Amino acid sequence: MRVCLDTNVVIDILGKTSDLLDSYAAFDLSLLHSFEIFVPITSTTDIAYILPRRNYASAQQAKELLVQLLSLVQILDARSVDAEKALSSNMPDYEDALLAFMAQRNSIDLIITRNLKDFEHSPVPAMSPRQFVEIYKPHTVTYAALDTA
């Protein structure tokens, strides 16, 4: 299976936000299942900007975190055809539409995002990290922090 992590999920993990547990569990399960994990190229600039801006990391730490992330995931590239489709789509947010059409062109099976409302008209299905965990967590795997949350 090929999954794509939206920017907000990656920010949760790298920035250790209040949504860390669900996002980390979804990422961990993707690794456990040996799914191909992608992050959009467009997210890398957002991540490098947001982590220091929200005081989750220094600019240097943000770069180091991105290097570590990129050793575990693949980059989803953007092309002009993706931008054209995103601009003519009925998805309300251009950035999310661009991600959806990048994902479609690259045969991504699922987008993992906390922003489901903007992916309602996506050509690629989307689910939240919590939904992903509920579906893909083997019975033998436990996330104690999630089970008590």
C-alpha positions as CSV (number, residue, x, y, z in Angstrom):
1,M,0.0,0.0,0.0
2,R,1.1,3.5,-0.8
3,V,0.2,6.2,1.8
4,C,0.9,9.9,1.8
5,L,1.2,11.9,5.0
6,D,-0.3,15.4,4.9
7,T,1.8,18.3,6.3
8,N,-0.3,18.4,9.5
9,V,0.5,14.8,10.3
10,V,4.3,15.3,9.8
11,I,4.2,18.5,11.9
12,D,2.5,16.5,14.7
13,I,5.3,14.0,14.7
14,L,8.3,16.3,14.2
15,G,6.9,19.1,16.4
16,K,5.5,16.7,19.1
17,T,2.2,18.5,19.0
18,S,-0.9,17.7,21.1
19,D,-1.9,15.4,18.2
20,L,1.4,13.5,18.2
21,L,0.0,10.2,19.5
22,D,-2.4,9.5,16.7
23,S,-0.1,10.7,14.0
24,Y,2.9,8.9,15.3
25,A,0.9,5.6,15.6
26,A,-0.3,6.0,12.0
27,F,3.3,6.5,10.8
28,D,4.6,3.6,13.0
29,L,1.9,1.3,11.6
30,S,2.8,2.3,8.1
31,L,6.4,1.3,8.8
32,L,5.3,-1.9,10.6
33,H,3.2,-3.0,7.5
34,S,6.1,-2.0,5.2
35,F,3.8,0.4,3.4
36,E,5.4,2.9,1.0
37,I,5.2,6.2,2.8
38,F,5.3,9.5,0.9
39,V,5.5,13.1,1.9
40,P,4.7,15.8,-0.7
41,I,7.6,18.0,-1.8
42,T,5.4,21.0,-1.1
43,S,5.2,19.9,2.6
44,T,9.0,20.2,3.1
45,T,9.0,24.0,2.8
46,D,6.0,24.2,5.1
47,I,7.6,22.0,7.7
48,A,10.9,23.9,7.6
49,Y,8.9,27.1,8.1
50,I,6.3,26.0,10.6
51,L,8.5,24.1,13.1
52,P,10.7,27.1,14.0
53,R,7.7,29.6,13.7
54,R,5.7,27.7,16.3
55,N,8.8,27.1,18.5
56,Y,8.7,23.3,18.0
57,A,12.3,23.4,16.8
58,S,15.1,25.8,15.8
59,A,15.6,26.3,12.1
60,Q,18.7,24.1,12.2
61,Q,16.8,21.4,14.2
62,A,14.0,21.6,11.6
63,K,16.5,20.9,8.8
64,E,17.9,18.0,10.8
65,L,14.5,16.6,11.4
66,L,13.6,16.8,7.7
67,V,16.8,15.0,6.8
68,Q,15.9,12.2,9.2
69,L,12.3,12.1,7.9
70,L,13.5,11.9,4.3
71,S,15.6,8.8,5.2
72,L,12.3,7.0,6.0
73,V,9.9,8.3,3.4
74,Q,9.8,9.1,-0.3
75,I,9.1,12.5,-1.8
76,L,6.0,12.9,-3.8
77,D,6.9,15.3,-6.7
78,A,4.7,18.0,-8.1
79,R,4.2,18.7,-11.8
80,S,2.3,21.3,-13.8
81,V,-0.4,18.9,-14.6
82,D,-1.1,18.5,-10.9
83,A,-1.4,22.2,-10.5
84,E,-3.7,22.5,-13.4
85,K,-6.0,19.8,-12.1
86,A,-6.0,21.2,-8.6
87,L,-6.9,24.7,-9.9
88,S,-9.9,23.3,-11.9
89,S,-11.1,20.9,-9.2
90,N,-13.9,21.4,-6.8
91,M,-11.7,20.9,-3.7
92,P,-11.9,24.1,-1.6
93,D,-8.2,24.4,-0.6
94,Y,-5.7,24.7,-3.4
95,E,-2.8,23.2,-1.4
96,D,-4.9,20.1,-0.5
97,A,-6.1,19.8,-4.0
98,L,-2.5,19.9,-5.3
99,L,-1.6,17.1,-2.8
100,A,-4.6,15.1,-4.0
101,F,-3.7,15.3,-7.6
102,M,0.0,14.6,-7.0
103,A,-1.2,11.5,-5.0
104,Q,-3.5,10.4,-7.8
105,R,-0.8,10.7,-10.5
106,N,1.6,8.7,-8.3
107,S,-0.9,5.9,-7.6
108,I,-1.1,6.7,-3.9
109,D,-3.8,4.6,-2.2
110,L,-4.5,6.8,0.8
111,I,-3.9,10.2,2.2
112,I,-3.5,10.5,6.0
113,T,-4.6,13.9,7.2
114,R,-6.3,15.6,10.1
115,N,-8.0,17.9,7.7
116,L,-10.6,15.5,6.2
117,K,-13.2,18.2,5.3
118,D,-10.9,19.6,2.6
119,F,-10.4,16.2,1.0
120,E,-14.1,15.3,0.6
121,H,-13.8,15.7,-3.2
122,S,-10.3,14.2,-3.5
123,P,-9.6,11.7,-6.2
124,V,-7.6,9.8,-3.6
125,P,-9.4,8.6,-0.4
126,A,-8.3,10.3,2.9
127,M,-8.6,9.3,6.5
128,S,-7.5,10.7,9.8
129,P,-4.5,9.2,11.7
130,R,-7.0,7.8,14.3
131,Q,-9.1,6.1,11.6
132,F,-6.0,4.7,10.1
133,V,-4.8,3.2,13.4
134,E,-8.3,1.7,14.1
135,I,-8.2,-0.1,10.7
136,Y,-4.6,-1.1,10.4
137,K,-3.5,-1.8,14.0
138,P,-2.9,-5.6,14.5
139,H,-4.5,-7.0,17.6
140,T,-1.0,-7.8,18.8
141,V,0.1,-4.2,18.8
142,T,-0.8,-1.8,21.6
143,Y,-0.3,1.9,22.0
144,A,-0.9,2.4,25.7
145,A,-1.0,6.2,25.4
146,L,-3.7,5.9,22.7
147,D,-5.7,3.4,24.6
148,T,-6.0,5.7,27.6
149,A,-6.5,8.9,25.6
